[in-house]
Amino acid sequence: MSAMQRRKGATGERELARLLRESLGADVVRNLDQPRQGGADLLGISGWAIEVKRAARPLLSAWWQQACVQADTL
């Protein structure tokens, strides 16, 4: 994965975390250990495994499968 892709993903995670904090009042944060240890992209909403994707072409089946796997590891 290129540095540009990592930056794009991190920016998307920060944006969604901010929106969720503002909308829900939840303490949503990025999972900074996610690249090394796995797990969901965002933490702070109990019972939810939040995977953030920014892509020109949606890959819903693959993304859903990833979210389900991450949910099982929480």
Residue pairs with C-beta under 8 A, 6 or more apart in sequence:
8 54
9 41
9 52
9 54
10 30
11 54
12 52
12 53
12 54
13 30
13 41
13 42
13 52
14 30
16 28
16 42
16 50
16 52
17 28
17 29
17 30
17 42
17 44
20 26
20 28
20 42
20 44
20 45
20 50
21 27
21 28
24 45
26 44
26 45
27 44
28 42
28 43
28 44
28 45
28 50
29 42
29 43
29 44
30 41
30 42
30 43
31 39
31 40
31 41
31 42
31 43
33 39
34 40
34 41
38 70
38 73
39 49
39 70
39 73
39 74
40 48
40 49
40 50
40 51
40 67
40 70
40 71
40 74
41 50
41 51
41 52
42 50
42 52
43 50
48 71
49 67
49 68
49 70
49 71
49 74
50 67
51 63
51 66
51 67
51 70
53 59
53 63
